[in-house]
Amino acid sequence: MGLGKSLLVGIVLGNVVVASGVAGIVGCQNNYICSEGSRVGQINKFSKKGVIWKTYEGTLALQGLSNQGANLWDFSIDRQARQGENVEKLAEDVQKYLDSQELVKVTYKEPWATWPWRSDTDYLIQKIEAAEKK
């Protein structure tokens, strides 16, 4: 094999190794949960959207008053169900609460970063249930 071919093979293999390392690091970022919690409010928007890949996106009108107008929180359902959630059942439940306008408690996880084919937001809901009445 000539020097030119050896150099070309070395460059290609080097790029593959670097790309694999970057993909591994980014993949860890995508699965590292940096926060989790819950919020209470009413679902006021829910849709399945996207041109290339479809994701479930919604908006929760948070309970309580804000002096700056509506207090809205955007969320997503993780298409890849990385935390074991049932995507279709969760989407049905969100739609049910949107239709009923019932006060809900949404439990979520926030990974360090998400890929656009998984969701539009970093807030990935895990569970939705009727909020306890006081």
JOKAGI-V899721 format. One record per residue. N is the residue number from 1. PHI is phi in degrees with one decimal (NA if undefined). PSI is psi as a letter, one per 40 degrees, with the letter a starting at -180 (* if undefined). OMEGA is omega in radians with two decimals (999 if undefined). Layout:
BEGIN
N/PHI/PSI/OMEGA + N/PHI/PSI/OMEGA
END
This chain:
BEGIN
1/NA/h/-3.12 + 2/-75.5/i/-3.14 + 3/-61.0/d/3.14 + 4/-62.9/d/3.13 + 5/-67.9/d/3.12 + 6/-62.9/d/3.12 + 7/-64.4/d/3.13 + 8/-62.7/d/3.11 + 9/-62.4/d/3.12 + 10/-62.5/d/3.13 + 11/-65.2/d/3.14 + 12/-62.6/d/3.13 + 13/-64.2/d/3.09 + 14/-61.3/d/3.11 + 15/-64.6/d/3.11 + 16/-63.9/d/3.13 + 17/-63.8/d/3.13 + 18/-64.1/d/-3.13 + 19/-63.1/d/3.11 + 20/-64.2/d/3.11 + 21/-63.9/d/3.12 + 22/-63.1/d/3.13 + 23/-61.9/d/3.11 + 24/-65.0/d/3.13 + 25/-65.8/d/-3.13 + 26/-64.5/d/3.10 + 27/-61.4/d/3.08 + 28/-64.6/d/3.13 + 29/-60.2/d/-3.08 + 30/-68.2/d/-3.11 + 31/-107.4/e/-3.14 + 32/-79.8/h/-3.12 + 33/-85.9/h/-3.13 + 34/-97.6/e/3.03 + 35/-156.8/i/3.05 + 36/-152.5/i/-3.11 + 37/177.9/a/3.13 + 38/-146.3/i/3.13 + 39/-138.9/i/-3.11 + 40/-121.2/h/3.10 + 41/173.3/a/3.12 + 42/-118.1/h/3.05 + 43/-69.6/h/3.10 + 44/-121.3/e/3.04 + 45/-158.7/h/3.07 + 46/-154.5/h/-3.12 + 47/-153.9/i/2.98 + 48/-106.4/h/-3.02 + 49/-137.3/i/3.10 + 50/134.1/i/3.13 + 51/-91.9/d/-3.10 + 52/-89.7/d/3.08 + 53/-127.6/i/-3.08 + 54/-91.8/h/3.07 + 55/-129.2/i/3.07 + 56/-90.7/h/-3.12 + 57/-129.5/i/-3.14 + 58/-150.1/i/3.10 + 59/-133.7/h/3.11 + 60/-112.2/h/3.02 + 61/-84.3/h/-3.04 + 62/-68.1/i/-3.13 + 63/-70.8/i/3.13 + 64/104.8/i/-3.12 + 65/-102.2/i/3.09 + 66/-124.4/i/3.13 + 67/-77.7/e/3.14 + 68/-113.6/f/3.13 + 69/92.4/a/-3.08 + 70/-63.0/h/3.11 + 71/-106.9/g/-3.03 + 72/-106.1/i/3.13 + 73/-131.4/h/3.13 + 74/-89.5/i/-3.13 + 75/-141.8/i/3.10 + 76/-137.7/i/2.94 + 77/-109.5/h/-3.10 + 78/-66.6/h/-3.13 + 79/-59.2/d/-3.07 + 80/-89.9/e/3.07 + 81/47.5/f/-3.08 + 82/-67.3/e/-3.12 + 83/-105.5/e/3.08 + 84/87.8/e/-3.14 + 85/-73.2/i/3.09 + 86/-93.2/h/-2.99 + 87/-59.0/d/-3.08 + 88/-66.8/d/3.11 + 89/-65.3/d/3.11 + 90/-62.7/d/3.11 + 91/-63.7/d/3.09 + 92/-62.1/d/3.14 + 93/-65.1/d/3.11 + 94/-61.6/d/3.13 + 95/-61.8/d/3.12 + 96/-60.6/d/-3.14 + 97/-72.3/d/3.03 + 98/-64.5/d/-3.13 + 99/-63.8/d/-3.09 + 100/-85.6/e/-3.08 + 101/57.5/f/3.12 + 102/-77.2/i/3.07 + 103/-69.5/h/-3.06 + 104/-127.5/i/3.00 + 105/-113.7/h/-3.12 + 106/-109.1/h/3.07 + 107/-101.3/h/-3.04 + 108/-139.3/i/2.98 + 109/-129.1/i/3.12 + 110/-120.4/h/3.06 + 111/-72.4/i/-3.14 + 112/-59.4/d/3.10 + 113/-159.0/i/3.06 + 114/-132.0/i/3.07 + 115/-81.9/i/-3.12 + 116/-64.3/d/3.12 + 117/-81.9/e/3.06 + 118/-94.1/d/-3.06 + 119/-171.4/i/3.05 + 120/-87.3/d/-3.11 + 121/-113.9/i/3.07 + 122/-92.1/e/-3.13 + 123/-97.5/h/-3.06 + 124/-103.9/h/-3.06 + 125/-74.9/i/-3.11 + 126/-109.3/d/-3.05 + 127/-157.6/i/3.03 + 128/-135.7/h/-3.14 + 129/-149.9/i/3.09 + 130/-62.4/h/3.13 + 131/-74.5/i/3.10 + 132/-68.4/h/3.12 + 133/-86.3/h/-3.11 + 134/-87.3/*/999
END
